[in-house]
Amino acid sequence: MFSKGKQTEGAVWQKLTTVLDAHYPTESGAALPIAKFAIDSGYATPEVYAWTRRRGDGRAVVIKGDSRAAAPVSQPSPIDVGPQGKRVRTGIRVWPVNGSMIKEELYRWLHLDRPTEESGSPYPAGYCHFPKYGEEYFKQITAEQLVTRIVKGYRRTEWQKTRDRNEALDCRNYARAAAAVYGMDRFNDLSWKTLEGRLLERIRQVGQPPRPPERPQPFQRPIRAHFDLGNSVKFRW
């Protein structure tokens, strides 16, 4: 999420608490809570730590950008110190996030083609399914490009913004990091069936049967949108 306000103001953190504690309706009628919520500690670090410490339920995870990390999300480090000066493993932990890797992954996924109805093929792994967002959202998630520079005789790649607003890209990267911390990259068929069973139980609790699957819509070619990235980025909305 993106919220305006100063991190030193209590109203910002109260709004964040409200968002995290809310349940969000699904198409089936059941309302689901947020499983994991990633918050960046690169700015207003003491306030981030304090808010996460007050939460105490493990759903809010603290992340910090680290371009040297060997994986999109690496092993966390404890930052709370006990009476003996030792790190408290059950306290707050900071997860290093390599934002460059996550952006590269996302931009590869955005270039995946939707399978045609005639082919009967499944969606490729990583294909992005978007709700009916406005054009501004897609401009923001494609608001950076990877460029190569020569620094002291060595080639170095870095991400550069192509427009001022890109908070949608940051939020998606944080959500991807939260999914990794949740363990989604290690999910197998049984994991997904377990989550499906929990959803069906919630549906029964609200007294609404699952909706039958909708008939597939006729295939339409993906929209090609050019946002000054040098390449054509394809997605559906």
Secondary structure, DSSP 8 states (H G I E B T S, - for coil): ----S-TTSHHHHHHHHHHHH-EEE-TTS-EEE-S-EEEE-SSSHHHHHHHHHHH-SS-EEEEEE-TT-SSSB---EE--B-TTS-B-TTS-EEEEE-HHHHHHHHHHHHT-----TTT-----TT-----S--HHHHHHHT-EEEEEEEETTEEEEEEEESSS--HHHHHHHHHHHHHHHHTGGG--HHHHHHHHHHHHHHHHHTT---------------EEE--SSSS-EEE--
